[in-house]
Structures are given as C-alpha cells and as structure tokens.
Amino acid sequence: MQNLIASSVKYENGSLSVLDQYLLPHQQVWHQCHDVETMKELIISLKVRGAPLIGLSASLLVAYLAEQGVVKGELEKAINELEATRPTAVNLMHCMAALRKALTQSDYVAGIVTTAERLFIEDIALCERMASRGAELINSGDNILTHCNTGALATAGIGTALGVIYKAQQKYGNVHVWVDETRPLLQGGRLTAFELERWKIPYTLICDNMAASLMAAGKVDKIVVGADRIAANGDFANKVGTYNLAVLAYFHNIPFYVVAPITTLDTNTACGNDIEIEQRNPQEVRGVSGSFGEALWAPTNANVYNPAFDITPAKLVTGWVLDTGVYNQSQIENGDLVKLK
Ligand code: MRU
C-alpha cells in the first residue's frame, strides 16, 4: 500500500499508526496499530474518533492485514468486528461495505488495498469541496460557533465544519470561533482548540451551557457543525449537544449549517428516529480523565444518562453543506438527498 499521511493517522513504510486523541493537546502520542483488537480498543476509547477517521483507520488496518497475507475468512471477520465498534457514524459502515465488496474480487488483496487507498484519498477531496462550498456562506468578520471536533484530526483532509472555518479564515483573515467545550469528552476543549491554535485562527472556548447567553447578546453570527449520519429526510445525528444549539439558533434566528461528506449520508435510514444512538460508559459523566489524570466529582454510583449523540430535526437546519452542494429546506423536502445516492 502507498504511504498515506493525515493529521491523526498515517500508513508509512508498511506501518500503521494513529495519534492518540484522548491525550491531546498536552501529549502527542502515536500508537502503532497492526491488529484488530488494538484498533477496536482505539476506536471504542475514542483515541481514534470522528466519523470519517474511524472508517478510514479501520480500512487501513484491514488493508495492512490483507497485505500481510491474512486469509479471506479472517479479513471478513475483522471487517465485521471493526464495523461493530461504534453504531452511529455511518462512514464506518460505508467503508466496511466497500471493503466487503472488494473481498469478492478474485485478487481480493489488491482489491482491499486499492479500496482503502481510494477511500482515504477521496476523503481529502471531499473535505476540500465541502470547505469551499461552506466558506461561501460565511461573511467577513463572522463569529462562528461550533461543537465537538470536526477538523483535520477527524478526517484525512482539512475536516468538515472546521474545514469550512479554515477556508473562511483563509479567505477573509478575520473570523472568530466560539468553541463549545463539548462535555462529556471535551472534543471541543481538547481538540478543536488545539487545531485552531495550530491554524492560528482566533477562538474563544466556552462551556456548553454558555451558548444561549452569547446568542442572546448577538455575539454569534453562524453555527456550523458536523454530522455522524444524515437520514434521507435531512435529520442528522451529531455529538450530543448539537440539538441544543439548533433549538437555540432557531429561537435567536441564527443560521445553522451542517457540514458533511456524501459518506455521512444514509438514505436507507428514513429519519432521525431510526438512527441508533451510542450509549457510553457512565464514568465519562461522573468525572473526567485525560493526559492530566482523572477526577471523579459525582457520587461513585450516580445514575447517569450518557448518549454520545443526539438528533437534530431537519426543520431546524438552515443549510446542508455537502461536497455536492449546499441544500436548503425545500430541496430536502423535495427528496434531493435521496437522489444523491
Ligand atoms: O464521538 P466522536 O468524537 O467520534 O464524535 C464526533 C462528532 O460528533 C463529529 O461532529 C462528527 O463525527 C463529524 S466529524 C468530521
């Protein structure tokens, strides 16, 4: 397989490694990953995370195993096990379906390798297209609020929603970002802040419950977020807390955009209610952990509700920014998303 290098995953000279996103920003640790159990653990623990990146990392591992001579039956098992690591982001299923198809070719090793390479390279191009389309929606001097992490760390390219912000900053040089810290796992505070700093884009970190007062004060011009799965009717799943922002944006009349590649679109799922939402470990809400250690602030056995994602209904979305174009409410109602697949 050719060398493939992104911000948080690299296949280089026959070795696959991933950047530990749980330890960022204070420690930059790369893990080598050459077996299924290790990749499953990396994904489940969110060391490897972000909808496109999960699928791409899993695909690179399967391609590595194929090149190592792992037999067809074992490759199939690896694909099935990797696919089951996280249920909500459909990009993983998209990648695993492509690999399963490659496995039916007579030269399945070549098929798997070229498929993994294609998925990776395609993702870079998809990010570029989304970012260019999305940047058209941003005005000079905009204050843009975003949630979770949707940047280069989460993709092979420059990201989805954060890619739009990156392109807008390149264009105007004066955007400012409100970064939701994104409890419970702090992808905003840990990762988006890290990426914006690296890109030298001005930002201000806020706790998730501060967004309403900022909007009321007229300090938010646009909201851009990513997605883990977009249903046929335009409802979408994204990091828990996205729905809160959409409701607030609607109330305050602030444009709310979702940015995602075609690989996030699942037209087999009719609406948001049909999307499976991953439920995670209660410990993530009882306290916090990371490179700084561990803190537990709730009673040890506190009852916890911890969905990783929530559903934003289509009626709250101003525009769907895909690599194929920007879609509005009437296009979505017209079934334009379904026509894309
Ligand atoms: O649980 P995570 O960190 O994998 O969740 C990530 C998100 O919700 C992102 O917003 C989404 O994957 C889009 S990223 C390009």
Boltz pocket constraint, residues with backbone or C-beta under 6 A from the ligand:
constraints:
  - pocket:
      binder: B
      contacts: [[A, 46], [A, 48], [A, 49], [A, 50], [A, 51], [A, 52], [A, 89], [A, 147], [A, 148], [A, 149], [A, 150], [A, 151], [A, 154], [A, 155], [A, 159], [A, 160], [A, 161], [A, 187], [A, 225], [A, 226], [A, 227], [A, 228], [A, 238], [A, 239], [A, 240], [A, 259], [A, 308]]
      max_distance: 6.0
